[in-house]
Amino acid sequence: MAMAREGAAVVVADRDAVAGEATARSIAKGMGRAKAIATDVADPAALERLVAGTIEAYGRIDVLHSHAGIQIEGLSPRLTRPAWMRPGGSMSPPISAWRGW
């Protein structure tokens, strides 16, 4: 919500569509632009839809923030694609789409 208060357009990715919509409405109510996209971060196809839906709604992705509860050791810019793809490395498809992998 802090990003929205600062002017960012926000996409809420939640596997619970109702909760995601509620969060997006809360953000949009007084803080800015927000869209919910139901997403299971363990499903690569759902992540590809998340990226496509974000670009469709806002034209680009400037910041990725994952709160999915995964842990990968290392600095993200230095991680290899296989490190992101390991079980629990749930951000690989958005990173792939964003970086053009």
Beta strands, then each sheet from edge to edge (+ up, - down):
strand 1: 10-14
strand 2: 34-38
sheet 1: 1+ 2+
end
